[in-house]
Amino acid sequence: MRHIQTVLLATDFSDASLAARDYAVQLQKRMHVEIVVAHVFDRTAFKVPVASHLLPLVDNWLVKHFGELKEKARFKLETFSESLENPDLILLEGNPGKALLDYVLERDVDLVIMGTHGRSGLNHYVMGRVSERVIKKSGCPVLLIKPEGTKRRGLDLKWLSRDRRMASTQPFPESGKEPVQKFGLG
């Protein structure tokens, strides 16, 4: 088992992230680990569908206000981290899954803590792809924390592959068609 010294706490400032932060606070108190708190500022989140003749106006607005938006994110990161002892605060830019994964792989991170919304289906695709990417590719343990009061749900498996590595909540795929949602089991 690897000795845990550096913990990356990833946040999107959601209730799930607050729950993850509370775990990180307790971990820091008990194990005296270094906590790095990271938020990813995703410029693409500000792109909205507009008529082509309005694109220059939207782009100009983003350029003009980008620094201000980053400062607000930095302030939220500082406020979010107040209950931690001397955390390193990191504001990353880009695709959240890729930026967090790159950070984990480039630094000596021993554990990642992230909040999870516990969603499935389309919401899982939208909200869960960041944690899924980090889990699959980080090479270190990842602790996913649900917010307090989140209902626990078991998997209602519709099929399980012969080698027990793949399962789905969707019906068994017909003639090679892949299921909509997959879960790694081993």
GROMACS elastic network, one bead per residue, 0.5 to 0.9 nm:
[ bonds ]
;  ai    aj funct       b0    kb
    1     4     6  0.89961   500
    2   110     6  0.73879   500
    2   140     6  0.89736   500
    3   110     6  0.74478   500
    4     7     6  0.73549   500
    4    31     6  0.82760   500
    4    33     6  0.69934   500
    4   109     6  0.84195   500
    4   110     6  0.53191   500
    4   111     6  0.67808   500
    5    31     6  0.83753   500
    5    32     6  0.78799   500
    5    34     6  0.59971   500
    5    35     6  0.85564   500
    5   108     6  0.89974   500
    5   109     6  0.78724   500
    5   110     6  0.64053   500
    5   111     6  0.83496   500
    6    33     6  0.58742   500
    6    35     6  0.60228   500
    6    36     6  0.73040   500
    6   108     6  0.71481   500
    6   109     6  0.52441   500
    6   110     6  0.54100   500
    6   111     6  0.67771   500
    6   112     6  0.88301   500
    7    24     6  0.81005   500
    7    28     6  0.89419   500
    7    33     6  0.68726   500
    7    34     6  0.61344   500
    7    36     6  0.60872   500
    7    37     6  0.84272   500
    7   109     6  0.59593   500
    7   110     6  0.59257   500
    7   112     6  0.57100   500
    7   113     6  0.72037   500
    8    34     6  0.85969   500
    8    35     6  0.59911   500
    8    37     6  0.59412   500
    8    38     6  0.70379   500
    8   104     6  0.77518   500
    8   109     6  0.65241   500
    8   110     6  0.79725   500
    8   111     6  0.63118   500
    8   113     6  0.61756   500
    8   114     6  0.84531   500
    9    17     6  0.85265   500
    9    20     6  0.74407   500
    9    21     6  0.69921   500
    9    24     6  0.71608   500
    9    35     6  0.68341   500
    9    36     6  0.60004   500
    9    38     6  0.61919   500
    9    39     6  0.87277   500
    9   111     6  0.85970   500
    9   112     6  0.59692   500
    9   114     6  0.60795   500
    9   115     6  0.89032   500
   10    17     6  0.74539   500
   10    20     6  0.84393   500
   10    21     6  0.87582   500
   10    36     6  0.83170   500
   10    37     6  0.59319   500
   10    39     6  0.60241   500
   10    40     6  0.83073   500
   10   100     6  0.76599   500
   10   112     6  0.73651   500
   10   113     6  0.63890   500
   10   114     6  0.53032   500
   10   115     6  0.77525   500
   11    14     6  0.73998   500
   11    16     6  0.85488   500
   11    17     6  0.52131   500
   11    18     6  0.80068   500
   11    20     6  0.82508   500
   11    21     6  0.82410   500
   11    37     6  0.72033   500
   11    38     6  0.61626   500
   11    39     6  0.52386   500
   11    40     6  0.79088   500
   11    77     6  0.83384   500
   11    80     6  0.87569   500
   11   113     6  0.89496   500
   11   114     6  0.67661   500
   11   115     6  0.73166   500
   12    15     6  0.89385   500
   12    16     6  0.85557   500
   12    17     6  0.63233   500
   12    38     6  0.87613   500
   12    39     6  0.61476   500
   12    40     6  0.75349   500
   12   115     6  0.85316   500
   13    16     6  0.78732   500
   13    17     6  0.55790   500
   13    18     6  0.67505   500
   13    39     6  0.83142   500
   13    76     6  0.78164   500
   13    77     6  0.80423   500
   13    80     6  0.73150   500
   14    17     6  0.50542   500
   14    18     6  0.64036   500
   14    19     6  0.87974   500
   14   115     6  0.80100   500
   14   117     6  0.89530   500
   15    19     6  0.63599   500
   15    20     6  0.86818   500
   15   115     6  0.79282   500
   15   117     6  0.84917   500
   15   146     6  0.85252   500
   15   147     6  0.59138   500
   15   148     6  0.84878   500
   16    19     6  0.51482   500
   16    20     6  0.63078   500
   16    21     6  0.86844   500
   16   114     6  0.78554   500
   16   116     6  0.55807   500
   16   117     6  0.60953   500
   16   145     6  0.67076   500
   16   146     6  0.55068   500
   16   148     6  0.81716   500
   17    21     6  0.60801   500
   17    22     6  0.86527   500
   17   113     6  0.89601   500
   17   114     6  0.64155   500
   17   116     6  0.75345   500
   17   145     6  0.78921   500
   17   146     6  0.83880   500
   17   147     6  0.77271   500
   18    22     6  0.63424   500
   18    23     6  0.88454   500
   18    80     6  0.78232   500
   18   115     6  0.75217   500
   18   147     6  0.74600   500
   19    22     6  0.51539   500
   19    23     6  0.65857   500
   19    24     6  0.88076   500
   19   114     6  0.88516   500
   19   115     6  0.66577   500
   19   145     6  0.64549   500
   19   146     6  0.66959   500
   19   147     6  0.51161   500
   19   148     6  0.68558   500
   20    23     6  0.51694   500
   20    24     6  0.62985   500
   20    25     6  0.87617   500
   20   113     6  0.62994   500
   20   114     6  0.57222   500
   20   115     6  0.51084   500
   20   116     6  0.85151   500
   20   143     6  0.85381   500
   20   144     6  0.74628   500
   20   145     6  0.53569   500
   20   146     6  0.75495   500
   20   147     6  0.77758   500
   21    25     6  0.61613   500
   21    26     6  0.87230   500
   21    37     6  0.89516   500
   21    80     6  0.82155   500
   21    81     6  0.78490   500
   21    83     6  0.85077   500
   21    84     6  0.82729   500
   21   113     6  0.80801   500
   21   114     6  0.82812   500
   21   115     6  0.83036   500
   22    25     6  0.50887   500
   22    26     6  0.64570   500
   22    27     6  0.86651   500
   22    83     6  0.84202   500
   22    84     6  0.89512   500
   23    26     6  0.52111   500
   23    27     6  0.61119   500
   23    28     6  0.85433   500
   23   113     6  0.82291   500
   23   145     6  0.80465   500
   24    28     6  0.59822   500
   24    29     6  0.85597   500
   24    35     6  0.75812   500
   24    84     6  0.78635   500
   24   113     6  0.72951   500
   25    28     6  0.51466   500
   25    29     6  0.62738   500
   25    30     6  0.87458   500
   25    35     6  0.88153   500
   25    83     6  0.69122   500
   25    84     6  0.56605   500
   25    85     6  0.80461   500
   26    29     6  0.51166   500
   26    30     6  0.61829   500
   26    31     6  0.84002   500
   27    30     6  0.52429   500
   27    31     6  0.57022   500
   27    32     6  0.73046   500
   27    33     6  0.72286   500
   28    31     6  0.54120   500
   28    33     6  0.50573   500
   28    34     6  0.71237   500
   28    35     6  0.73181   500
   28    84     6  0.77030   500
   28    85     6  0.77764   500
   29    32     6  0.56191   500
   29    33     6  0.79562   500
   29    84     6  0.89971   500
   29    85     6  0.86360   500
   30    33     6  0.83330   500
   34    85     6  0.85904   500
   34    86     6  0.81186   500
   34    87     6  0.69077   500
   34    88     6  0.80716   500
   35    84     6  0.77955   500
   35    85     6  0.81276   500
   35    86     6  0.78415   500
   35    87     6  0.51293   500
   35    88     6  0.64298   500
   35    89     6  0.87234   500
   36    87     6  0.55828   500
   36    89     6  0.59357   500
   36    90     6  0.70866   500
   37    77     6  0.77529   500
   37    81     6  0.72456   500
   37    87     6  0.66094   500
   37    88     6  0.61033   500
   37    90     6  0.60443   500
   37    91     6  0.84827   500
   38    77     6  0.78989   500
   38    88     6  0.83870   500
   38    89     6  0.60766   500
   38    91     6  0.57806   500
   38    92     6  0.69241   500
   38   100     6  0.78488   500
   39    73     6  0.80421   500
   39    74     6  0.86003   500
   39    77     6  0.70964   500
   39    89     6  0.83516   500
   39    90     6  0.65295   500
   39    91     6  0.51685   500
   39    92     6  0.61009   500
   39    93     6  0.83986   500
   39    96     6  0.82108   500
   39   100     6  0.85294   500
   40    90     6  0.83864   500
   40    91     6  0.58676   500
   40    93     6  0.52995   500
   40    94     6  0.66920   500
   40    95     6  0.74611   500
   40    96     6  0.53999   500
   40    97     6  0.87705   500
   40    99     6  0.69877   500
   40   100     6  0.75074   500
   41    44     6  0.89934   500
   41    45     6  0.85595   500
   41    70     6  0.72722   500
   41    73     6  0.75581   500
   41    91     6  0.67992   500
   41    92     6  0.59333   500
   41    94     6  0.63304   500
   41    95     6  0.81079   500
   41    96     6  0.75810   500
   42    45     6  0.56163   500
   42    46     6  0.78267   500
   42    92     6  0.84180   500
   42    93     6  0.57900   500
   42    95     6  0.58553   500
   42    96     6  0.66945   500
   43    46     6  0.57048   500
   43    47     6  0.73554   500
   43    62     6  0.87565   500
   43    66     6  0.85245   500
   43    93     6  0.75335   500
   43    94     6  0.66617   500
   43    95     6  0.83388   500
   44    47     6  0.52327   500
   44    48     6  0.86513   500
   44    94     6  0.79300   500
   44    95     6  0.80130   500
   45    48     6  0.80531   500
   46    62     6  0.79419   500
   47    50     6  0.88744   500
   47    58     6  0.83726   500
   47    59     6  0.88654   500
   48    58     6  0.86882   500
   49    52     6  0.88917   500
   49    55     6  0.89490   500
   50    53     6  0.81762   500
   50    54     6  0.63297   500
   50    55     6  0.66449   500
   50    58     6  0.84422   500
   51    54     6  0.54760   500
   51    55     6  0.68318   500
   52    55     6  0.53122   500
   52    56     6  0.82444   500
   53    56     6  0.71264   500
   53    57     6  0.83246   500
   54    57     6  0.53540   500
   54    58     6  0.64351   500
   54    59     6  0.87543   500
   55    58     6  0.51492   500
   55    59     6  0.60500   500
   55    60     6  0.84788   500
   56    59     6  0.50550   500
   56    60     6  0.59796   500
   56    61     6  0.84996   500
   57    60     6  0.51121   500
   57    61     6  0.61504   500
   57    62     6  0.86686   500
   58    61     6  0.50425   500
   58    62     6  0.62153   500
   58    63     6  0.86631   500
   59    62     6  0.50954   500
   59    63     6  0.61811   500
   59    64     6  0.85237   500
   60    63     6  0.51343   500
   60    64     6  0.60280   500
   60    65     6  0.85311   500
   61    64     6  0.50751   500
   61    65     6  0.60177   500
   61    66     6  0.81144   500
   62    65     6  0.52077   500
   62    66     6  0.53651   500
   62    67     6  0.89380   500
   63    66     6  0.53057   500
   63    67     6  0.78397   500
   64    67     6  0.73626   500
   64    68     6  0.82153   500
   65    68     6  0.51720   500
   65    69     6  0.61484   500
   65    70     6  0.86562   500
   66    69     6  0.50743   500
   66    70     6  0.61672   500
   66    71     6  0.86188   500
   67    70     6  0.50904   500
   67    71     6  0.62018   500
   67    72     6  0.87162   500
   68    71     6  0.50757   500
   68    72     6  0.63277   500
   68    73     6  0.87080   500
   69    72     6  0.51216   500
   69    73     6  0.62916   500
   69    74     6  0.86731   500
   70    74     6  0.61292   500
   70    75     6  0.86293   500
   70    91     6  0.84038   500
   71    75     6  0.61773   500
   71    76     6  0.85961   500
   72    75     6  0.50608   500
   72    76     6  0.61932   500
   72    77     6  0.85488   500
   73    76     6  0.50412   500
   73    77     6  0.61008   500
   73    78     6  0.86735   500
   73    91     6  0.79415   500
   74    78     6  0.62785   500
   74    79     6  0.86854   500
   74    89     6  0.84900   500
   74    90     6  0.85914   500
   74    91     6  0.68488   500
   75    78     6  0.51029   500
   75    79     6  0.61876   500
   75    80     6  0.84684   500
   76    79     6  0.50484   500
   76    80     6  0.58622   500
   76    81     6  0.84757   500
   77    80     6  0.50503   500
   77    81     6  0.61684   500
   77    82     6  0.88114   500
   77    89     6  0.71365   500
   77    90     6  0.83886   500
   77    91     6  0.80457   500
   78    81     6  0.52141   500
   78    82     6  0.63587   500
   78    89     6  0.73601   500
   79    82     6  0.54262   500
   79    83     6  0.86229   500
   80    83     6  0.76669   500
   80    84     6  0.89074   500
   81    84     6  0.55531   500
   81    85     6  0.84414   500
   81    86     6  0.88783   500
   81    87     6  0.71055   500
   81    89     6  0.80897   500
   82    85     6  0.77045   500
   82    86     6  0.87425   500
   82    87     6  0.86243   500
   84    87     6  0.60973   500
   92    96     6  0.82607   500
   92    99     6  0.65740   500
   92   100     6  0.78798   500
   92   103     6  0.87021   500
   93    96     6  0.76660   500
   93    99     6  0.67963   500
   94    97     6  0.86737   500
   94    98     6  0.74907   500
   94    99     6  0.60517   500
   95    98     6  0.54355   500
   95    99     6  0.58329   500
   95   100     6  0.84460   500
   95   130     6  0.88871   500
   96    99     6  0.52013   500
   96   100     6  0.60099   500
   96   101     6  0.83611   500
   96   130     6  0.63299   500
   97   100     6  0.54511   500
   97   101     6  0.60533   500
   97   102     6  0.85179   500
   97   129     6  0.72031   500
   97   131     6  0.71238   500
   97   132     6  0.83621   500
   97   133     6  0.60087   500
   97   134     6  0.65403   500
   98   101     6  0.50965   500
   98   102     6  0.59374   500
   98   103     6  0.84989   500
   98   130     6  0.80099   500
   98   133     6  0.78498   500
   98   134     6  0.81973   500
   99   102     6  0.51630   500
   99   103     6  0.61972   500
   99   104     6  0.87074   500
  100   103     6  0.50852   500
  100   104     6  0.62064   500
  100   105     6  0.86280   500
  100   130     6  0.83641   500
  100   134     6  0.72349   500
  101   104     6  0.50982   500
  101   105     6  0.61122   500
  101   106     6  0.84991   500
  101   130     6  0.89949   500
  101   133     6  0.75438   500
  101   134     6  0.55806   500
  101   137     6  0.72614   500
  101   138     6  0.60582   500
  102   105     6  0.51638   500
  102   106     6  0.59602   500
  102   107     6  0.84661   500
  102   138     6  0.85490   500
  103   106     6  0.52142   500
  103   107     6  0.60042   500
  103   108     6  0.89925   500
  103   109     6  0.84359   500
  104   107     6  0.54516   500
  104   108     6  0.69158   500
  104   109     6  0.55762   500
  104   110     6  0.85661   500
  104   111     6  0.89581   500
  104   112     6  0.81467   500
  104   134     6  0.85200   500
  104   138     6  0.64203   500
  104   139     6  0.87086   500
  104   140     6  0.84461   500
  105   108     6  0.72832   500
  105   109     6  0.76267   500
  105   137     6  0.88278   500
  105   138     6  0.64062   500
  105   139     6  0.79918   500
  106   109     6  0.85266   500
  109   112     6  0.73215   500
  109   140     6  0.74460   500
  110   140     6  0.59474   500
  110   141     6  0.71326   500
  111   140     6  0.58955   500
  111   141     6  0.51751   500
  111   142     6  0.58605   500
  111   143     6  0.74730   500
  112   134     6  0.84994   500
  112   135     6  0.88784   500
  112   138     6  0.88357   500
  112   140     6  0.74058   500
  112   141     6  0.64182   500
  112   143     6  0.60915   500
  112   144     6  0.84208   500
  113   141     6  0.86897   500
  113   142     6  0.58375   500
  113   144     6  0.60247   500
  113   145     6  0.74590   500
  114   131     6  0.71599   500
  114   142     6  0.74790   500
  114   143     6  0.62809   500
  114   144     6  0.50379   500
  114   145     6  0.62094   500
  114   146     6  0.88585   500
  115   131     6  0.84311   500
  115   143     6  0.82980   500
  115   144     6  0.54441   500
  115   146     6  0.58126   500
  115   147     6  0.73259   500
  116   119     6  0.80366   500
  116   127     6  0.81207   500
  116   128     6  0.71796   500
  116   131     6  0.76135   500
  116   144     6  0.58206   500
  116   145     6  0.56378   500
  116   146     6  0.51227   500
  116   147     6  0.75612   500
  117   123     6  0.89785   500
  117   124     6  0.82980   500
  117   127     6  0.73671   500
  117   128     6  0.76752   500
  117   145     6  0.83671   500
  117   146     6  0.60034   500
  117   147     6  0.73071   500
  117   150     6  0.82035   500
  118   124     6  0.75855   500
  118   128     6  0.80872   500
  118   145     6  0.89967   500
  118   146     6  0.66131   500
  118   147     6  0.89795   500
  118   150     6  0.78444   500
  118   151     6  0.86433   500
  118   152     6  0.84262   500
  118   153     6  0.85166   500
  119   122     6  0.83202   500
  119   123     6  0.56619   500
  119   125     6  0.86712   500
  119   127     6  0.76190   500
  119   128     6  0.74514   500
  120   123     6  0.56585   500
  120   125     6  0.74467   500
  120   128     6  0.82573   500
  120   181     6  0.83228   500
  121   124     6  0.52352   500
  121   125     6  0.64917   500
  121   126     6  0.89304   500
  121   180     6  0.78649   500
  121   181     6  0.69068   500
  122   126     6  0.62847   500
  122   127     6  0.85285   500
  123   126     6  0.50804   500
  123   127     6  0.57640   500
  123   128     6  0.74163   500
  124   127     6  0.52190   500
  124   129     6  0.69836   500
  124   181     6  0.88126   500
  125   128     6  0.55913   500
  125   129     6  0.56381   500
  125   181     6  0.84958   500
  126   129     6  0.63184   500
  126   130     6  0.86240   500
  127   130     6  0.70040   500
  127   131     6  0.83400   500
  128   131     6  0.55897   500
  128   132     6  0.60650   500
  128   133     6  0.86109   500
  129   133     6  0.59933   500
  129   134     6  0.85987   500
  130   133     6  0.53192   500
  130   134     6  0.63917   500
  130   135     6  0.87013   500
  131   134     6  0.51426   500
  131   135     6  0.60456   500
  131   136     6  0.85864   500
  131   142     6  0.84240   500
  131   144     6  0.78807   500
  132   135     6  0.51325   500
  132   136     6  0.61523   500
  132   137     6  0.86319   500
  133   136     6  0.52950   500
  133   137     6  0.61332   500
  133   138     6  0.79412   500
  134   137     6  0.54549   500
  134   138     6  0.52339   500
  134   139     6  0.85602   500
  134   142     6  0.76308   500
  135   138     6  0.59348   500
  135   139     6  0.77315   500
  135   140     6  0.79557   500
  135   141     6  0.75044   500
  135   142     6  0.59696   500
  135   143     6  0.89169   500
  136   139     6  0.76090   500
  137   140     6  0.85160   500
  138   141     6  0.79087   500
  138   142     6  0.82877   500
  146   149     6  0.83863   500
  146   150     6  0.63986   500
  147   150     6  0.57390   500
  148   151     6  0.87565   500
  149   152     6  0.88309   500
  153   156     6  0.88087   500
  154   157     6  0.89907   500
  155   168     6  0.85922   500
  155   169     6  0.69688   500
  156   168     6  0.82888   500
  156   169     6  0.58324   500
  156   170     6  0.89939   500
  157   160     6  0.71058   500
  157   167     6  0.65700   500
  157   168     6  0.56976   500
  157   170     6  0.76293   500
  157   171     6  0.86618   500
  158   167     6  0.76355   500
  158   168     6  0.60297   500
  158   169     6  0.52181   500
  158   170     6  0.59086   500
  158   171     6  0.54018   500
  158   172     6  0.64647   500
  159   166     6  0.85455   500
  159   167     6  0.57691   500
  159   168     6  0.58560   500
  159   169     6  0.73000   500
  159   170     6  0.76478   500
  159   171     6  0.67487   500
  159   172     6  0.54942   500
  159   173     6  0.86508   500
  160   163     6  0.82522   500
  160   164     6  0.60756   500
  160   165     6  0.78354   500
  160   166     6  0.60206   500
  160   168     6  0.68699   500
  160   172     6  0.83953   500
  161   164     6  0.51449   500
  161   165     6  0.64488   500
  161   166     6  0.53803   500
  161   167     6  0.62272   500
  162   165     6  0.78331   500
  162   166     6  0.84079   500
  163   166     6  0.76595   500
  164   167     6  0.73014   500
  164   184     6  0.86526   500
  164   185     6  0.65561   500
  164   186     6  0.71742   500
  165   183     6  0.80906   500
  165   184     6  0.56408   500
  165   186     6  0.52052   500
  166   182     6  0.65368   500
  166   183     6  0.57943   500
  166   184     6  0.52292   500
  166   185     6  0.60103   500
  166   186     6  0.80881   500
  167   170     6  0.87565   500
  167   181     6  0.85767   500
  167   182     6  0.58982   500
  167   183     6  0.54015   500
  167   184     6  0.69051   500
  167   185     6  0.72322   500
  168   171     6  0.73969   500
  168   172     6  0.77923   500
  168   179     6  0.68437   500
  168   180     6  0.81081   500
  168   181     6  0.59743   500
  168   182     6  0.50540   500
  168   183     6  0.62052   500
  169   172     6  0.87862   500
  169   179     6  0.84773   500
  169   180     6  0.87085   500
  169   181     6  0.69264   500
  169   182     6  0.76954   500
  169   183     6  0.86513   500
  170   173     6  0.79827   500
  170   179     6  0.61348   500
  170   180     6  0.68267   500
  170   181     6  0.68756   500
  170   182     6  0.85595   500
  171   174     6  0.86253   500
  171   179     6  0.74706   500
  172   177     6  0.89966   500
  172   178     6  0.87377   500
  172   179     6  0.73479   500
  173   176     6  0.63368   500
  173   177     6  0.52073   500
  173   178     6  0.57274   500
  173   179     6  0.57594   500
  174   177     6  0.54943   500
  174   178     6  0.80114   500
  174   179     6  0.89995   500
  175   178     6  0.89207   500
  178   181     6  0.85482   500
  178   182     6  0.88553   500
  179   182     6  0.67469   500
